[in-house]
Amino acid sequence: MLLAIDVGNSETVLGLFDSDDLLEHWRVGTDIRRTADEWAVVLRGLIDGSSLNGPGQVEGISMCCSVPSVQHEMRDMFRRHFGDLPAVIVEPGVKTGVPIRMDNPKEVGSDRIINALAAGHLYGGPSVVVDFGTATTFDAVSSKGEYVGGAIAPGIDISVDALSRRGAQLHMVEIVKPRAAIAKNTTEALRSGIVFGFAGQVDGIVDRMVAELTDDPDEVTVVATGGLAGTVVDECETVDVHEPWLTLTGLRLVFERNVG
């Protein structure tokens, strides 16, 4: 089995693949203070506690990471605790098969390239990937499978936190679908502004990207992913498909291209 690890700024998503099938998945907080040994305890605990047969069944590891300090600890953890397994860390020099048409390709987050790879593999091109994480990122993939650019906006949690900190009479609320756009109390008003506001933002940016990608909007597949996608995706008119494990799928593809 392959262990795929997507380290984000706020959360780390892990999954176990048997060939193309995702058998198990977990989501843990990304803690920059966690050491290599602590990461090893977390991984072994999750795998041992699953319905599968323990860490001996893991035959390889594939990881992308948005946090340099965590990547350093992960690299050390792979070497010391899983040294007998082939491990692929997505970074410059690793074969992804995705041409990057950017001014500086090295500044593009590895998770965004992995998402582009997975979207192209699953749905072909052109496509747009909307990833709802700490930031909401928009990534455009050409009909040739090229990563041609994107956009970055503040994420849902960042926006909610900023509102609660800067608004004297506003407070943190659970983000769920509001009952109506015209709210009757502050809690519902916050939910309406956040959910419908982010949905409108997504549709506006996606429409502009699609127009730049092709003359025929029907050619473009818009894929939503990320831990917060489920909060907003049903209110987005432009999203075609919700793929919660898009990045994990991309990590599986990268491992296959580099290890076999």
SERO-4910 file (N, C-alpha, C, O; in steps of 0.05 Angstrom, whole numbers):
BEGIN
 pado doro    nc1    nc2    nc3   cac1   cac2   cac3    cc1    cc2    cc3    oc1    oc2    oc3
  Met    A     17    -24      0      0      0      0     17     25      0     40     24      9
  Leu    A      6     47    -10     20     72    -11      8     91      9    -16     94     11
  Leu    A     25    104     25     17    124     44     21    152     31     44    159     25
  Ala    A     -1    167     26      1    193     14     -4    214     36    -22    211     52
  Ile    A     13    235     37     12    255     58     12    283     45     30    290     30
  Asp    A     -9    298     50    -12    326     41    -11    344     65    -30    346     80
  Val    A     12    357     68     16    375     91      8    403     83     22    416     67
  Gly    A    -14    413     95    -23    440     90    -16    458    113     -5    449    133
  Asn    A    -21    484    110    -14    503    131    -30    498    157    -19    502    179
  Ser    A    -55    489    155    -71    485    179    -75    456    185    -75    448    209
  Glu    A    -78    440    165    -84    411    169    -67    394    151    -58    402    129
  Thr    A    -62    369    160    -48    349    144    -68    326    138    -80    315    156
  Val    A    -70    320    113    -88    298    104    -71    274     96    -52    277     81
  Leu    A    -79    251    105    -64    227     99    -83    206     88   -107    205     95
  Gly    A    -73    189     70    -89    168     58    -73    144     51    -49    146     45
  Leu    A    -86    121     53    -73     95     45    -86     85     20   -110     81     19
  Phe    A    -70     80     -1    -79     70    -26    -71     41    -30    -48     34    -24
  Asp    A    -89     25    -40    -83     -1    -51    -88      1    -81   -111      0    -90
  Ser    A    -66      3    -97    -69      9   -125    -84     36   -128    -75     56   -117
  Asp    A   -106     36   -143   -121     61   -147   -141     67   -125   -153     88   -125
  Asp    A   -145     49   -107   -167     51    -87   -157     64    -61   -137     55    -49
  Leu    A   -170     85    -53   -164     98    -27   -179     82     -5   -204     84     -4
  Leu    A   -164     68     11   -176     50     31   -182     64     57   -201     57     71
  Glu    A   -165     84     65   -168     97     90   -157    125     88   -140    130     72
  His    A   -168    143    104   -158    171    103   -162    183    131   -180    176    146
  Trp    A   -145    203    137   -145    217    162   -139    246    158   -127    254    138
  Arg    A   -146    263    178   -140    291    177   -131    299    205   -145    296    225
  Val    A   -106    310    207    -95    319    233    -86    348    231    -81    357    209
  Gly    A    -83    361    253    -72    388    253    -43    389    246    -28    371    253
  Thr    A    -35    409    230     -7    414    224      5    430    246     -1    454    249
  Asp    A     23    418    261     36    431    284     66    434    277     80    415    275
  Ile    A     75    459    274    103    464    266    122    457    288    146    455    283
  Arg    A    112    452    312    130    444    335    133    414    336    150    405    352
  Arg    A    118    399    321    120    370    322    146    360    310    153    368    288
  Thr    A    160    343    324    186    333    315    182    308    297    160    298    294
  Ala    A    204    300    286    204    276    269    194    252    284    178    236    273
  Asp    A    203    248    309    194    226    325    164    227    331    150    207    332
  Glu    A    154    252    337    126    255    342    109    249    317     88    237    320
  Trp    A    118    258    294    104    251    269    103    221    265     83    210    257
  Ala    A    125    207    271    125    178    269    104    165    287     91    146    279
  Val    A    102    175    311     82    165    330     54    169    319     37    151    320
  Val    A     49    193    308     22    199    297     16    180    274     -6    168    273
  Leu    A     35    177    255     30    160    232     25    131    240      7    118    230
  Arg    A     43    121    257     40     93    265     14     88    281      1     67    278
  Gly    A      7    108    297    -18    106    312    -42    105    294    -61     89    299
  Leu    A    -43    121    274    -65    122    255    -67     96    240    -89     84    237
  Ile    A    -44     86    230    -44     62    214    -51     38    231    -67     20    223
  Asp    A    -39     36    255    -45     14    273    -74     13    281    -86     -8    285
  Gly    A    -86     37    284   -113     38    294   -134     34    272   -158     34    278
  Ser    A   -125     32    247   -144     28    225   -152     -1    223   -142    -18    238
  Ser    A   -170     -7    205   -179    -34    201   -160    -51    184   -164    -74    179
  Leu    A   -138    -38    175   -118    -51    159    -98    -66    177   -101    -67    201
  Asn    A    -77    -76    165    -60    -95    180    -34    -82    191    -15    -96    196
  Gly    A    -34    -55    195    -11    -43    208     10    -33    188      8    -37    164
  Pro    A     31    -20    199     50     -6    183     67    -24    165     79    -15    146
  Gly    A     68    -50    171     82    -68    154     71    -70    126     85    -79    108
  Gln    A     46    -62    123     33    -64     97     40    -40     79     35    -41     55
  Val    A     51    -19     91     58      5     75     84     -1     59    104     -9     71
  Glu    A     83      3     33    105     -3     15    118     22      3    138     19    -11
  Gly    A    107     45      8    118     70     -3    104     94      8     82     91     18
  Ile    A    117    117      6    106    142     17    109    164     -4    129    166    -18
  Ser    A     88    180     -8     89    203    -26     78    227    -11     57    225      2
  Met    A     92    250    -12     85    273      4     89    299    -11    108    302    -26
  Cys    A     70    318     -7     75    345    -14     71    362     11     55    355     28
  Cys    A     85    384     13     85    400     38     86    429     32    103    438     16
  Ser    A     69    445     45     68    474     42     83    488     65     85    513     65
  Val    A     94    473     84    107    485    107    136    475    109    140    452    116
  Pro    A    155    492    103    183    483    101    193    470    127    208    450    126
  Ser    A    187    481    150    197    469    175    185    441    180    199    424    190
  Val    A    160    437    172    148    410    175    161    391    154    165    368    161
  Gln    A    166    401    131    179    384    110    206    374    120    213    351    115
  His    A    221    391    134    247    382    145    243    359    165    258    340    164
  Glu    A    224    361    183    219    340    202    208    315    189    216    293    197
  Met    A    191    318    169    181    295    155    203    280    140    204    256    141
  Arg    A    221    295    128    243    282    113    260    266    133    269    244    127
  Asp    A    265    278    157    280    264    177    265    239    187    277    218    192
  Met    A    239    242    190    223    219    199    223    196    179    225    173    187
  Phe    A    221    203    153    222    182    133    249    167    135    250    142    133
  Arg    A    271    182    138    297    170    138    301    152    163    312    130    160
  Arg    A    292    161    186    298    147    211    278    125    218    285    105    230
  His    A    252    129    210    232    111    218    220     94    196    209     72    200
  Phe    A    224    103    171    214     88    148    235     86    126    230     88    103
  Gly    A    260     83    135    283     84    117    283     62     96    297     64     76
  Asp    A    269     40    101    269     18     82    248     21     60    245      4     43
  Leu    A    232     43     62    211     48     42    219     69     22    231     89     30
  Pro    A    212     66     -3    216     88    -23    197    111    -15    173    107    -11
  Ala    A    208    135    -15    193    159     -8    197    181    -29    220    187    -36
  Val    A    175    192    -38    176    214    -58    166    239    -44    143    240    -35
  Ile    A    183    260    -43    174    286    -33    173    305    -57    192    308    -72
  Val    A    149    316    -62    145    333    -86    160    359    -83    152    376    -66
  Glu    A    180    363    -99    197    387    -98    211    389   -125    209    371   -141
  Pro    A    225    411   -131    239    413   -156    256    389   -162    272    380   -145
  Gly    A    254    378   -186    269    355   -194    252    329   -194    260    310   -207
  Val    A    229    330   -181    211    307   -181    194    308   -206    183    329   -213
  Lys    A    191    285   -220    175    284   -244    145    285   -238    135    266   -225
  Thr    A    132    305   -247    102    306   -244     88    303   -271     65    295   -272
  Gly    A    102    310   -293     90    309   -319     73    333   -325     58    334   -345
  Val    A     74    354   -307     58    378   -311     77    401   -318     91    411   -301
  Pro    A     77    410   -343     92    434   -350     81    459   -336     57    463   -335
  Ile    A     99    475   -324     90    498   -308     96    523   -324    119    531   -328
  Arg    A     76    536   -334     79    561   -350     76    585   -332     56    600   -334
  Met    A     96    589   -315     96    612   -296    122    627   -298    142    616   -308
  Asp    A    121    652   -290    146    668   -290    168    655   -274    191    654   -282
  Asn    A    161    644   -251    180    630   -234    167    604   -225    153    604   -204
  Pro    A    171    582   -239    158    557   -232    163    547   -204    147    533   -192
  Lys    A    186    554   -192    194    544   -166    177    556   -144    176    546   -121
  Glu    A    163    579   -149    147    591   -128    119    580   -126    104    587   -108
  Val    A    112    562   -145     85    550   -144     84    528   -123    102    511   -123
  Gly    A     65    529   -105     63    508    -85     60    480    -96     46    476   -116
  Ser    A     74    461    -85     74    434    -95     45    422    -95     39    406   -113
  Asp    A     29    429    -75      2    419    -74    -15    428    -98    -32    413   -108
  Arg    A     -9    452   -108    -24    463   -131    -17    448   -157    -34    443   -174
  Ile    A      9    441   -159     17    425   -182      5    397   -181     -4    386   -201
  Ile    A      5    386   -157     -7    359   -154    -37    359   -160    -47    340   -173
  Asn    A    -51    380   -152    -79    382   -158    -84    384   -188   -102    372   -199
  Ala    A    -66    399   -202    -69    402   -231    -64    375   -244    -78    368   -263
  Leu    A    -45    360   -234    -39    333   -245    -64    315   -242    -72    302   -261
  Ala    A    -75    315   -218    -98    297   -213   -122    305   -229   -136    288   -239
  Ala    A   -127    332   -231   -151    341   -246   -148    333   -276   -167    324   -288
  Gly    A   -123    336   -287   -119    329   -314   -122    299   -319   -133    290   -339
  His    A   -113    283   -299   -115    254   -301   -145    245   -300   -153    227   -315
  Leu    A   -160    257   -282   -188    248   -278   -207    259   -299   -225    246   -307
  Tyr    A   -202    285   -307   -222    298   -324   -211    310   -350   -227    321   -366
  Gly    A   -185    307   -354   -174    320   -378   -172    350   -375   -178    361   -354
  Gly    A   -165    363   -397   -164    392   -396   -181    404   -418   -190    390   -436
  Pro    A   -186    429   -416   -178    448   -395   -195    444   -369   -217    433   -370
  Ser    A   -183    453   -347   -197    451   -322   -189    473   -303   -168    485   -307
  Val    A   -205    478   -283   -199    497   -261   -203    482   -235   -224    470   -230
  Val    A   -182    483   -217   -184    471   -191   -187    493   -170   -171    511   -169
  Val    A   -208    491   -154   -213    509   -131   -208    494   -106   -222    475    -99
  Asp    A   -187    501    -91   -179    487    -66   -186    505    -42   -174    526    -38
  Phe    A   -205    495    -26   -214    510     -2   -197    502     22   -204    482     35
  Gly    A   -176    517     27   -159    511     50   -155    535     67   -172    552     69
  Thr    A   -131    538     79   -124    562     93   -128    587     75   -139    607     84
  Ala    A   -118    584     51   -125    603     29   -143    588     10   -143    564      8
  Thr    A   -159    603     -5   -175    592    -27   -159    597    -52   -155    620    -61
  Thr    A   -149    575    -65   -133    578    -88   -148    569   -113   -165    550   -112
  Phe    A   -142    581   -135   -154    575   -161   -131    569   -180   -113    585   -184
  Asp    A   -132    546   -193   -110    537   -210   -121    529   -237   -140    513   -239
  Ala    A   -109    540   -258   -119    535   -286   -100    515   -300    -76    518   -299
  Val    A   -113    496   -313    -98    475   -328   -108    476   -357   -131    476   -362
  Ser    A    -88    478   -375    -95    480   -403   -104    454   -415   -103    433   -402
  Ser    A   -113    454   -440   -122    430   -454    -99    411   -458   -103    387   -463
  Lys    A    -74    421   -456    -50    404   -459    -40    393   -432    -19    381   -431
  Gly    A    -54    399   -410    -45    390   -384    -25    408   -371    -11    400   -353
  Glu    A    -22    433   -381     -2    451   -370    -14    467   -347    -38    474   -347
  Tyr    A      2    473   -327     -6    491   -306      0    519   -316     23    526   -319
  Val    A    -21    535   -320    -18    561   -333    -21    584   -315    -18    607   -323
  Gly    A    -27    579   -289    -29    601   -270    -54    599   -252    -68    579   -253
  Gly    A    -58    619   -236    -80    617   -218    -84    643   -202    -74    664   -209
  Ala    A   -100    640   -180   -106    663   -163   -107    652   -134   -112    629   -129
  Ile    A   -102    670   -115   -102    663    -87   -119    684    -72   -115    708    -75
  Ala    A   -138    674    -56   -155    692    -40   -155    682    -11   -148    659     -6
  Pro    A   -162    699      8   -163    690     36   -183    667     39   -204    667     26
  Gly    A   -176    648     56   -193    626     61   -217    632     79   -218    654     91
  Ile    A   -235    614     81   -259    618     97   -252    622    127   -262    641    139
  Asp    A   -236    605    138   -229    607    166   -214    634    172   -219    646    193
  Ile    A   -196    642    154   -182    667    158   -202    690    159   -199    708    175
  Ser    A   -221    690    141   -240    712    139   -258    713    164   -264    734    174
  Val    A   -267    689    173   -284    688    197   -268    698    221   -279    713    237
  Asp    A   -244    690    223   -227    698    246   -222    728    245   -223    741    266
  Ala    A   -217    739    222   -213    768    219   -238    784    227   -236    804    240
  Leu    A   -261    774    219   -286    788    226   -290    788    257   -297    808    268
  Ser    A   -285    765    269   -290    764    298   -270    781    314   -277    791    335
  Arg    A   -246    783    303   -225    799    317   -230    829    314   -225    845    332
  Arg    A   -239    837    290   -241    866    284   -268    877    289   -272    902    290
  Gly    A   -288    860    291   -316    870    296   -323    867    325   -325    845    336
  Ala    A   -328    890    338   -332    890    367   -357    873    375   -357    861    396
  Gln    A   -378    873    358   -402    859    365   -406    833    349   -428    822    348
  Leu    A   -384    824    336   -385    800    320   -371    778    335   -353    783    351
  His    A   -378    753    329   -366    730    343   -362    707    324   -373    707    302
  Met    A   -346    688    333   -342    664    317   -368    648    315   -382    645    335
  Val    A   -374    637    292   -398    621    288   -390    596    273   -370    595    259
  Glu    A   -406    575    277   -402    551    261   -412    557    233   -434    567    229
  Ile    A   -395    550    214   -402    556    186   -418    533    174   -408    512    167
  Val    A   -444    537    172   -463    518    160   -480    534    140   -480    559    141
  Lys    A   -495    520    124   -511    533    104   -533    551    118   -547    541    135
  Pro    A   -534    576    111   -554    594    123   -582    587    113   -586    576     91
  Arg    A   -602    595    129   -629    589    121   -638    607     99   -655    600     83
  Ala    A   -627    632     97   -635    651     76   -613    671     73   -597    675     91
  Ala    A   -614    685     51   -594    707     46   -600    730     64   -582    743     74
  Ile    A   -626    736     68   -634    758     86   -637    747    114   -657    734    120
  Ala    A   -617    752    131   -616    740    157   -632    756    178   -636    780    174
  Lys    A   -642    743    199   -657    756    220   -642    759    246   -653    770    265
  Asn    A   -617    750    247   -601    753    271   -571    754    262   -565    747    239
  Thr    A   -554    761    281   -526    765    274   -512    739    266   -496    739    247
  Thr    A   -518    718    279   -506    692    272   -513    684    244   -495    676    228
  Glu    A   -539    686    237   -547    679    210   -536    699    189   -530    691    167
  Ala    A   -533    724    197   -522    744    179   -493    738    172   -485    741    149
  Leu    A   -478    729    192   -450    721    187   -449    697    169   -433    696    150
  Arg    A   -466    678    174   -466    654    157   -474    661    128   -462    651    109
  Ser    A   -494    678    125   -502    686     98   -479    700     84   -474    694     60
  Gly    A   -467    719     97   -445    734     84   -422    716     77   -409    719     56
  Ile    A   -415    697     94   -392    680     90   -398    660     68   -383    658     48
  Val    A   -419    644     71   -425    623     52   -432    634     24   -420    626      4
  Phe    A   -452    652     23   -460    662     -3   -439    681    -14   -436    683    -39
  Gly    A   -425    695      4   -403    712     -6   -380    697    -19   -370    705    -40
  Phe    A   -372    675     -6   -351    659    -18   -360    645    -43   -344    642    -62
  Ala    A   -385    636    -44   -395    624    -68   -395    644    -91   -387    636   -114
  Gly    A   -403    668    -86   -402    689   -107   -373    695   -115   -368    699   -139
  Gln    A   -355    695    -96   -327    700   -103   -316    677   -122   -303    682   -142
  Val    A   -323    652   -114   -314    630   -130   -325    632   -158   -310    629   -178
  Asp    A   -351    636   -161   -363    638   -187   -351    661   -204   -347    658   -228
  Gly    A   -346    683   -191   -335    706   -206   -307    701   -216   -301    706   -240
  Ile    A   -290    690   -200   -262    684   -208   -262    662   -229   -247    663   -249
  Val    A   -277    641   -224   -278    618   -243   -288    627   -270   -276    620   -291
  Asp    A   -309    643   -271   -319    653   -297   -297    668   -312   -295    665   -337
  Arg    A   -281    685   -299   -260    699   -312   -238    681   -322   -227    684   -344
  Met    A   -231    661   -306   -210    642   -314   -220    625   -338   -204    621   -357
  Val    A   -244    616   -338   -255    600   -360   -254    616   -386   -247    605   -407
  Ala    A   -262    641   -384   -262    658   -408   -234    661   -419   -230    664   -443
  Glu    A   -213    661   -402   -186    664   -411   -174    637   -421   -156    637   -437
  Leu    A   -185    615   -412   -175    589   -420   -185    580   -447   -170    568   -462
  Thr    A   -210    586   -454   -222    575   -478   -246    592   -487   -257    607   -471
  Asp    A   -252    590   -512   -276    604   -523   -302    588   -517   -324    599   -520
  Asp    A   -299    563   -509   -323    546   -503   -323    539   -474   -308    520   -466
  Pro    A   -338    552   -457   -339    546   -429   -346    517   -422   -338    507   -401
  Asp    A   -361    504   -440   -369    477   -434   -346    457   -435   -348    435   -426
  Glu    A   -323    466   -447   -300    448   -448   -286    446   -420   -271    427   -416
  Val    A   -290    465   -403   -275    467   -378   -290    452   -355   -314    456   -351
  Thr    A   -274    435   -341   -285    422   -317   -275    437   -293   -251    441   -290
  Val    A   -293    445   -276   -286    460   -251   -288    440   -228   -309    429   -222
  Val    A   -265    436   -214   -263    415   -193   -258    430   -167   -240    446   -164
  Ala    A   -274    423   -147   -271    434   -120   -258    413   -102   -265    390   -103
  Thr    A   -240    422    -84   -228    404    -65   -220    420    -40   -226    444    -39
  Gly    A   -208    407    -21   -200    421      4   -219    415     27   -243    409     22
  Gly    A   -209    418     51   -225    412     75   -250    428     79   -268    419     92
  Leu    A   -251    453     68   -274    470     73   -292    471     48   -311    487     48
  Ala    A   -287    455     28   -303    456      4   -332    449      9   -350    462     -2
  Gly    A   -337    430     27   -365    421     31   -382    443     42   -407    442     40
  Thr    A   -370    464     54   -386    486     65   -399    503     44   -421    514     48
  Val    A   -385    506     21   -393    526      1   -401    514    -26   -416    526    -41
  Val    A   -390    490    -32   -391    480    -59   -420    478    -70   -424    482    -94
  Asp    A   -439    471    -53   -467    468    -63   -479    494    -71   -499    495    -86
  Glu    A   -467    516    -62   -478    543    -70   -463    555    -94   -470    577   -102
  Cys    A   -443    541   -104   -428    551   -127   -440    541   -153   -443    517   -157
  Glu    A   -447    559   -170   -459    552   -196   -439    541   -216   -447    527   -235
  Thr    A   -414    548   -212   -394    541   -233   -380    514   -227   -367    503   -245
  Val    A   -382    503   -203   -368    479   -196   -382    455   -208   -406    451   -205
  Asp    A   -366    438   -223   -377    414   -235   -375    389   -218   -393    373   -218
  Val    A   -354    387   -202   -350    363   -187   -334    369   -162   -317    387   -161
  His    A   -341    355   -141   -327    357   -115   -310    333   -111   -320    310   -109
  Glu    A   -283    336   -109   -264    315   -105   -249    319    -79   -228    332    -79
  Pro    A   -259    309    -57   -246    314    -31   -217    304    -30   -201    316    -16
  Trp    A   -210    283    -44   -184    271    -42   -167    275    -67   -151    258    -75
  Leu    A   -171    298    -80   -157    304   -105   -127    304   -101   -113    293   -117
  Thr    A   -117    317    -80    -89    319    -75    -77    292    -69    -55    285    -79
  Leu    A    -91    275    -54    -81    248    -49    -78    232    -74    -59    217    -78
  Thr    A    -98    235    -92    -97    222   -118    -72    231   -134    -59    215   -146
  Gly    A    -67    257   -134    -44    267   -148    -18    256   -136      1    251   -151
  Leu    A    -17    253   -110      7    242    -97     12    213   -105     34    204   -109
  Arg    A    -10    198   -108     -8    170   -118      4    170   -147     21    154   -153
  Leu    A     -6    188   -164      4    190   -191     34    197   -192     49    186   -208
  Val    A     42    216   -175     70    224   -175     88    201   -166    109    197   -177
  Phe    A     79    186   -146     95    163   -136     98    143   -159    120    133   -163
  Glu    A     77    138   -174     79    119   -196     98    128   -217    112    112   -229
  Arg    A     99    154   -222    116    165   -243    145    165   -235    163    164   -252
  Asn    A    151    166   -209    178    168   -200    190    142   -189    214    137   -189
  Val    A    172    124   -179    181     99   -168    171     75   -184    186     56   -188
  Gly    A    146     77   -194    136     55   -209    116     38   -193    105     19   -203
***
